[in-house]
Amino acid sequence: QVQLVESGGGLVQAGGSLRLSCVASGEIFATNTMAWYRQFPGKDRELVAQLTRDGSANYVDSVKGRFTILLNNAKNTMYLQMTSLKPEDTAIYYCYLERRGWLRYWGPGTQVTVSS
């Protein structure tokens, strides 16, 4: 089993910054992908940023240049550094981990609210 716990969400003004953290514990060996998703009210979750086993990082176009996904292997912690935040970034942000090609895990989510 894998446990994922996010933190760092909150209320911030437009143009501000937040750093989300996701601590992974349990059977995290053979992890292929870690990622951040977000969900807007009434919408499906969308991929924000992902980090693959070979170190490649990918971002949805709307956050390129503003968000950075980072991994600290020693702490089993993934981060999402968010800068120049916009009201349209307001969503619940979820941590995601995939291992062995078919095992998928989600954190409970953390709310990010950006005021105009």
TORDOMI-70086 format. One record per residue (C-alpha): x, y, z; residue number from 1. Coordinates in steps of 0.02 Angstrom, whole numbers. Example, Ala and Ser with C-alpha at 12.3 -4.5 7.8 and 13.67 -1.06 7.14 Angstrom:
{kolke {615 -225 390} 1},
{kolke {684 -53 357} 2},
REM end
This chain:
{kolke {0 0 0} 1},
{kolke {49 181 -28} 2},
{kolke {-6 332 69} 3},
{kolke {1 507 -2} 4},
{kolke {-29 663 102} 5},
{kolke {-34 837 28} 6},
{kolke {-7 1000 119} 7},
{kolke {27 1182 81} 8},
{kolke {-138 1235 7} 9},
{kolke {-227 1392 62} 10},
{kolke {-288 1564 12} 11},
{kolke {-173 1680 -84} 12},
{kolke {-195 1839 -184} 13},
{kolke {-174 1841 -372} 14},
{kolke {10 1855 -416} 15},
{kolke {62 1765 -258} 16},
{kolke {150 1599 -232} 17},
{kolke {118 1436 -142} 18},
{kolke {215 1276 -123} 19},
{kolke {120 1114 -112} 20},
{kolke {201 960 -34} 21},
{kolke {157 777 -52} 22},
{kolke {236 651 65} 23},
{kolke {234 472 3} 24},
{kolke {250 322 119} 25},
{kolke {229 135 107} 26},
{kolke {276 26 -41} 27},
{kolke {339 163 -157} 28},
{kolke {473 59 -243} 29},
{kolke {453 35 -430} 30},
{kolke {369 205 -444} 31},
{kolke {360 261 -625} 32},
{kolke {267 424 -615} 33},
{kolke {221 554 -486} 34},
{kolke {108 697 -531} 35},
{kolke {-3 838 -475} 36},
{kolke {-183 848 -536} 37},
{kolke {-315 977 -499} 38},
{kolke {-503 977 -503} 39},
{kolke {-615 1125 -535} 40},
{kolke {-794 1122 -469} 41},
{kolke {-902 1013 -579} 42},
{kolke {-755 959 -687} 43},
{kolke {-647 805 -704} 44},
{kolke {-472 806 -634} 45},
{kolke {-340 874 -751} 46},
{kolke {-155 841 -754} 47},
{kolke {-54 992 -698} 48},
{kolke {123 924 -695} 49},
{kolke {205 755 -694} 50},
{kolke {378 686 -659} 51},
{kolke {429 521 -736} 52},
{kolke {557 393 -679} 53},
{kolke {688 460 -799} 54},
{kolke {671 634 -725} 55},
{kolke {568 710 -864} 56},
{kolke {444 843 -812} 57},
{kolke {288 890 -910} 58},
{kolke {163 1028 -880} 59},
{kolke {-8 1077 -943} 60},
{kolke {8 1230 -1054} 61},
{kolke {-86 1344 -934} 62},
{kolke {46 1327 -798} 63},
{kolke {207 1321 -901} 64},
{kolke {330 1449 -839} 65},
{kolke {235 1474 -676} 66},
{kolke {234 1303 -591} 67},
{kolke {380 1187 -555} 68},
{kolke {369 1006 -502} 69},
{kolke {510 943 -392} 70},
{kolke {554 781 -305} 71},
{kolke {660 755 -150} 72},
{kolke {697 569 -150} 73},
{kolke {781 575 19} 74},
{kolke {621 639 98} 75},
{kolke {500 543 -15} 76},
{kolke {420 711 -47} 77},
{kolke {357 790 -207} 78},
{kolke {328 977 -221} 79},
{kolke {231 1092 -334} 80},
{kolke {303 1267 -329} 81},
{kolke {169 1384 -394} 82},
{kolke {207 1566 -437} 83},
{kolke {110 1706 -522} 84},
{kolke {-50 1624 -466} 85},
{kolke {-212 1670 -552} 86},
{kolke {-393 1656 -494} 87},
{kolke {-417 1520 -626} 88},
{kolke {-290 1413 -532} 89},
{kolke {-417 1396 -392} 90},
{kolke {-451 1209 -373} 91},
{kolke {-421 1058 -264} 92},
{kolke {-247 992 -299} 93},
{kolke {-211 806 -287} 94},
{kolke {-50 709 -275} 95},
{kolke {-40 553 -385} 96},
{kolke {81 407 -392} 97},
{kolke {89 262 -514} 98},
{kolke {197 109 -489} 99},
{kolke {222 -54 -580} 100},
{kolke {126 14 -728} 101},
{kolke {-46 -17 -656} 102},
{kolke {-53 29 -472} 103},
{kolke {-119 205 -448} 104},
{kolke {-137 305 -288} 105},
{kolke {-211 473 -244} 106},
{kolke {-194 590 -97} 107},
{kolke {-348 666 -15} 108},
{kolke {-317 835 -97} 109},
{kolke {-279 1011 -38} 110},
{kolke {-379 1167 -80} 111},
{kolke {-295 1312 -167} 112},
{kolke {-394 1473 -179} 113},
{kolke {-328 1624 -273} 114},
{kolke {-420 1787 -244} 115},
{kolke {-425 1926 -372} 116},
REM end
